[in-house]
C-alpha cells in the first residue's frame, strides 16, 4: 500500500496520521485520506480539487507533475509526502 505522509505543520490544526492506501493515482489516494479525515481536504486542495498553490507533493522523491487532475501514478510501495510552503520571516 502507498504511504501518505502529511506535513506535521498541519498537526497544529488537525490530526495528520500517516495513511496507507491502495490507490492507483494521487487523486484516488488523497480521496481516501479525505474520506477518513474530511477536514484535511481544505488544507490540501482548493474548491476545484486542484492542489493549493502552497502545497507540493513528492511521490517517491519526484515532484507530482499533475497539480490539476492529480493523476500521477502510484505504485503499491510508493511513499508520498504532502508538504506546505512556509512564508514569512
C-alpha positions as CSV (number, residue, x, y, z in Angstrom):
1,X,0.0,0.0,0.0
2,X,1.2,3.5,-0.8
3,X,2.0,5.6,2.3
4,X,0.8,9.2,2.5
5,X,2.8,11.4,4.9
6,X,1.3,14.8,5.6
7,X,3.4,17.7,6.8
8,X,3.5,17.9,10.6
9,X,2.8,21.7,10.3
10,X,-0.9,20.7,9.9
11,X,-0.8,19.0,13.3
12,X,-1.4,22.4,14.9
13,X,-4.9,22.3,13.4
14,X,-6.0,18.7,13.0
15,X,-4.7,15.1,13.3
16,X,-2.4,14.1,10.5
17,X,-1.6,10.5,10.8
18,X,0.3,8.6,8.2
19,X,-2.2,7.0,5.9
20,X,-1.7,3.7,4.0
21,X,-3.9,3.4,0.9
22,X,-4.3,1.0,-2.0
23,X,-4.8,3.5,-4.8
24,X,-3.5,3.8,-8.4
25,X,-3.3,7.6,-8.6
26,X,-2.6,10.5,-6.3
27,X,-6.2,11.7,-6.7
28,X,-7.6,8.3,-5.5
29,X,-5.1,8.2,-2.6
30,X,-6.0,11.7,-1.4
31,X,-9.7,11.0,-1.7
32,X,-9.3,8.0,0.6
33,X,-7.4,10.1,3.1
34,X,-10.0,12.8,2.9
35,X,-12.8,10.3,3.5
36,X,-11.1,9.3,6.7
37,X,-10.3,12.9,7.7
38,X,-12.6,15.4,5.9
39,X,-11.0,18.5,7.4
40,X,-7.8,17.7,5.7
41,X,-9.2,18.4,2.2
42,X,-9.4,22.2,2.6
43,X,-5.7,22.4,3.6
44,X,-4.5,20.4,0.6
45,X,-6.8,21.1,-2.4
46,X,-8.9,24.1,-3.4
47,X,-12.6,24.3,-4.3
48,X,-11.9,22.8,-7.7
49,X,-9.9,19.9,-6.3
50,X,-6.6,21.2,-7.5
51,X,-3.5,21.3,-5.3
52,X,-3.4,24.6,-3.4
53,X,-0.6,27.0,-4.5
54,X,1.2,26.5,-1.2
55,X,1.1,22.7,-1.4
56,X,3.7,20.5,-3.0
57,X,3.6,16.7,-3.3
58,X,6.6,14.4,-3.8
59,X,6.0,10.8,-5.0
60,X,8.9,8.5,-4.5
61,X,11.2,11.5,-4.4
62,X,9.8,13.2,-7.5
63,X,7.6,16.2,-7.5
64,X,4.0,15.4,-8.6
65,X,3.5,16.7,-12.2
66,X,-0.3,17.0,-12.4
67,X,-1.4,19.7,-9.9
68,X,-4.9,19.9,-11.5
69,X,-6.1,16.3,-12.2
70,X,-3.8,14.7,-9.6
71,X,-3.4,11.7,-12.0
72,X,0.2,11.0,-11.1
73,X,0.6,7.2,-10.8
74,X,1.3,5.5,-7.5
75,X,2.9,2.1,-7.0
76,X,1.9,-0.2,-4.1
77,X,5.2,0.7,-2.4
78,X,5.1,4.4,-3.1
79,X,5.8,7.0,-0.5
80,X,4.0,10.3,-0.9
81,X,5.0,13.4,1.0
82,X,2.4,16.2,1.1
83,X,4.1,19.4,2.2
84,X,3.2,23.1,2.6
85,X,5.4,26.0,1.7
86,X,6.1,28.4,4.5
87,X,6.4,32.2,4.2
88,X,7.2,34.9,6.5
89,X,10.4,35.9,8.1
